[in-house]
């Protein structure tokens, strides 16, 4: 499953391939992950090793505090006869975790990249963002509920341009 990952204000498309390799924007990287202690990992990507620390408040790579957001990969809208139509989107959990906070309610009109909910996973708070301007049609989870990867979180409908 593809994911949109924002790191240092740049968006990347990540995909873990069946053989364990990692595709980042279509470029293939050989990866291994070894757990050192509790929340410290040694991650090797194409023979370069990084120390990754995960806590409830921080995500660090080689000691540097990093702000990362993970969103579902949603392909860009297709233009049909010169006009765009409403598009229904099911936002799914990018990783398994617990719904820490729901920031919208059904019927809310939201802007592109507006925070919709926070998913706690691996002691990190992952922000779930709106893929486009539109309306929250249905919220499928409750705060403090446990969700699996790819579980539907909410139904969203984009506005036509």
C-alpha positions as CSV (number, residue, x, y, z in Angstrom):
1,X,0.0,0.0,0.0
2,X,1.3,3.4,-0.9
3,X,1.5,6.3,1.6
4,X,2.2,10.0,1.3
5,X,4.9,11.0,3.7
6,X,5.8,14.7,4.4
7,X,9.4,15.2,5.6
8,X,11.1,18.6,5.8
9,X,8.2,20.2,3.9
10,X,8.6,17.8,1.0
11,X,6.1,15.2,0.1
12,X,7.2,11.7,-0.9
13,X,5.3,8.6,-2.1
14,X,6.4,5.6,0.0
15,X,5.6,1.9,-0.7
16,X,6.9,-1.1,1.1
17,X,7.3,-3.8,-1.6
18,X,6.5,-7.5,-1.1
19,X,10.2,-8.4,-0.9
20,X,10.8,-5.8,2.0
21,X,12.4,-3.2,-0.2
22,X,11.2,0.4,-0.1
23,X,10.0,2.5,-3.0
24,X,10.3,6.2,-2.6
25,X,9.0,8.2,-5.5
26,X,9.5,5.2,-7.7
27,X,13.2,4.7,-6.7
28,X,13.9,1.3,-5.1
29,X,15.9,1.1,-1.8
30,X,17.1,-2.1,-0.1
31,X,16.2,-1.8,3.6
32,X,16.6,-3.6,6.9
33,X,15.3,-2.7,10.4
34,X,16.8,-4.0,13.6
35,X,15.5,-3.0,17.1
36,X,18.3,-2.0,19.5
37,X,16.4,-1.3,22.7
38,X,12.7,-0.5,23.3
39,X,12.1,2.4,20.9
40,X,15.5,2.7,19.3
41,X,16.0,1.1,15.8
42,X,18.9,0.8,13.4
43,X,17.6,1.3,9.9
44,X,19.8,0.5,6.9
45,X,18.8,1.9,3.5
46,X,21.1,1.0,0.6
47,X,24.1,0.3,3.0
48,X,23.6,3.6,4.9
49,X,22.6,3.1,8.6
50,X,20.5,5.5,10.6
51,X,19.5,5.5,14.3
52,X,15.8,6.1,14.6
53,X,14.3,6.9,18.1
54,X,10.6,6.9,18.6
55,X,8.9,8.3,21.7
56,X,5.4,9.6,22.6
57,X,6.6,13.1,21.8
58,X,9.5,12.8,19.4
59,X,10.7,11.1,16.3
60,X,14.5,11.4,15.8
61,X,16.8,10.3,13.0
62,X,20.4,10.3,14.1
63,X,19.6,12.6,17.0
64,X,17.7,15.2,14.9
65,X,14.1,15.8,15.9
66,X,12.0,15.2,12.8
67,X,8.4,16.2,12.0
68,X,6.9,13.5,9.8
69,X,3.3,13.2,8.7
70,X,1.8,10.1,7.0
71,X,-1.3,10.3,4.8
72,X,-3.0,7.7,2.6
73,X,-1.9,7.8,-1.0
74,X,-4.8,9.2,-3.1
75,X,-4.1,9.6,-6.8
76,X,-4.7,13.0,-8.3
77,X,-8.1,13.7,-9.7
78,X,-8.7,13.0,-13.3
79,X,-10.2,15.8,-15.5
80,X,-13.2,14.6,-17.4
81,X,-14.4,16.7,-20.4
82,X,-12.7,19.8,-19.1
83,X,-14.6,19.7,-15.7
84,X,-13.9,18.0,-12.5
85,X,-16.6,16.0,-10.7
86,X,-17.3,15.3,-7.0
87,X,-15.1,12.4,-5.8
88,X,-15.9,10.2,-2.9
89,X,-12.8,9.1,-0.9
90,X,-12.6,6.6,1.9
91,X,-9.7,7.8,4.1
92,X,-8.0,4.8,5.7
93,X,-5.5,4.3,8.5
94,X,-2.0,4.5,7.2
95,X,-0.8,2.3,10.1
96,X,-2.4,0.4,13.0
97,X,-2.9,2.4,16.1
98,X,-5.4,4.2,18.4
99,X,-7.6,7.2,17.4
100,X,-6.3,9.8,19.9
101,X,-8.5,12.7,18.7
102,X,-11.1,13.5,16.0
103,X,-10.9,17.1,15.0
104,X,-14.0,17.3,12.7
105,X,-17.6,16.1,12.7
106,X,-19.9,14.8,10.0
107,X,-21.0,17.6,7.7
108,X,-17.9,19.8,8.3
109,X,-16.5,21.5,5.3
110,X,-12.7,21.3,5.3
111,X,-9.8,22.7,3.4
112,X,-7.1,20.8,1.6
113,X,-4.5,19.6,4.1
114,X,-6.7,20.4,7.1
115,X,-6.0,18.1,10.1
116,X,-8.9,15.7,10.5
117,X,-7.8,13.4,13.3
118,X,-4.7,12.2,15.2
119,X,-3.7,8.5,15.2
120,X,-1.3,7.3,17.9
121,X,1.0,4.5,16.7
122,X,4.4,3.3,17.9
123,X,4.3,6.1,20.6
124,X,4.0,8.8,17.8
125,X,1.1,11.1,17.0
126,X,0.4,10.8,13.3
127,X,-1.8,13.5,11.8
128,X,-4.4,12.6,9.3
129,X,-5.1,15.4,6.8
130,X,-7.8,16.2,4.3
131,X,-6.7,15.2,0.7
132,X,-8.6,18.1,-0.8
133,X,-11.3,20.7,-0.1
134,X,-14.6,19.0,0.6
135,X,-17.0,17.7,3.1
136,X,-16.8,15.0,5.8
137,X,-19.6,12.7,4.9
138,X,-19.2,10.0,7.6
139,X,-16.9,9.3,10.5
140,X,-16.4,5.6,10.9
141,X,-14.3,5.5,14.1
142,X,-14.5,6.9,17.6
143,X,-11.9,8.5,19.8
144,X,-9.8,5.9,21.7
145,X,-10.7,3.1,19.4
146,X,-8.0,0.8,18.1
147,X,-7.7,0.6,14.3
148,X,-6.0,-1.7,11.9
149,X,-3.9,-0.6,8.9
150,X,-6.1,0.3,6.0
151,X,-9.3,0.4,8.2
152,X,-11.7,3.1,6.9
153,X,-11.6,6.1,9.2
154,X,-14.0,8.4,7.4
155,X,-15.8,9.0,4.2
156,X,-15.0,12.3,2.4
157,X,-16.3,14.0,-0.7
158,X,-14.4,16.5,-2.7
159,X,-16.0,19.6,-4.2
160,X,-16.0,20.0,-8.0
161,X,-14.0,22.9,-9.3
